[in-house]
Amino acid sequence: MPDIVRNEQIKLFAGMLDRVGTVCLAVGVVTPLSGSMVGVTLPAVGFSWLVASIVIWSVVFLTLHRAAQYVLGSLHE
């Protein structure tokens, strides 16, 4: 397979990883934070659940973003 085709496939895969990470950030961090700011009640498990969820989803986002950067490192000139 020519390098240009392989590079484009790598870029598409890296972009997909980064977009999935962004969705995780939006759903797991931004949505609960904005909901708590406008007065949506917290789940029955309370504030500690919100903090734990934000930390976990932030780690997922950072991991996927870093994985995308790692994948881009395999591009050929």
C-alpha positions in Angstrom: 0.0 0.0 0.0 1.5 3.4 -0.9 2.6 5.6 2.0 0.1 8.3 1.1 -2.9 6.0 1.5 -1.5 4.5 4.7 -0.9 8.0 6.1 -4.5 9.0 5.3 -5.8 5.9 7.0 -3.7 6.6 10.1 -4.9 10.2 10.2 -8.5 9.1 9.9 -8.0 6.6 12.8 -6.3 9.2 15.0 -9.1 11.7 14.3 -11.7 9.1 15.2 -9.9 8.4 18.5 -9.7 12.1 19.3 -13.4 12.6 18.4 -14.5 9.7 20.7 -12.4 11.3 23.5 -14.1 14.7 22.9 -17.5 13.0 23.1 -16.4 11.4 26.4 -15.4 14.8 27.7 -18.7 16.4 26.6 -20.9 13.6 28.0 -19.0 12.7 31.1 -17.7 16.1 32.3 -19.4 19.1 30.6 -22.9 17.7 30.8 -22.9 16.9 34.5 -21.1 20.1 35.4 -23.5 22.3 33.4 -26.4 20.3 34.8 -25.3 21.0 38.3 -24.8 24.7 37.6 -28.3 25.2 36.3 -29.8 23.3 39.3 -30.5 19.8 37.9 -30.6 17.5 40.9 -27.6 15.2 41.5 -28.2 11.5 41.3 -29.1 9.7 44.5 -25.4 8.8 45.1 -24.6 12.5 45.5 -21.7 14.9 45.0 -19.0 12.3 45.4 -20.4 10.5 42.3 -20.2 13.7 40.3 -16.6 14.2 41.2 -15.6 10.6 40.6 -17.4 10.6 37.2 -15.7 13.8 36.2 -12.3 12.4 37.1 -12.9 9.1 35.3 -14.3 10.7 32.1 -11.4 13.2 32.1 -8.9 10.4 32.3 -10.7 8.5 29.4 -10.6 11.7 27.4 -6.9 12.3 28.0 -6.1 8.7 27.3 -7.9 8.7 24.0 -6.3 12.0 23.0 -2.9 10.8 23.9 -3.6 7.6 21.9 -4.4 9.7 18.9 -1.2 11.5 19.2 0.7 8.2 19.5 -1.0 6.9 16.4 0.0 10.0 14.4 3.6 9.3 15.4 3.6 6.3 13.0 3.1 8.5 9.9 5.7 8.1 7.1 7.3 10.8 5.1 
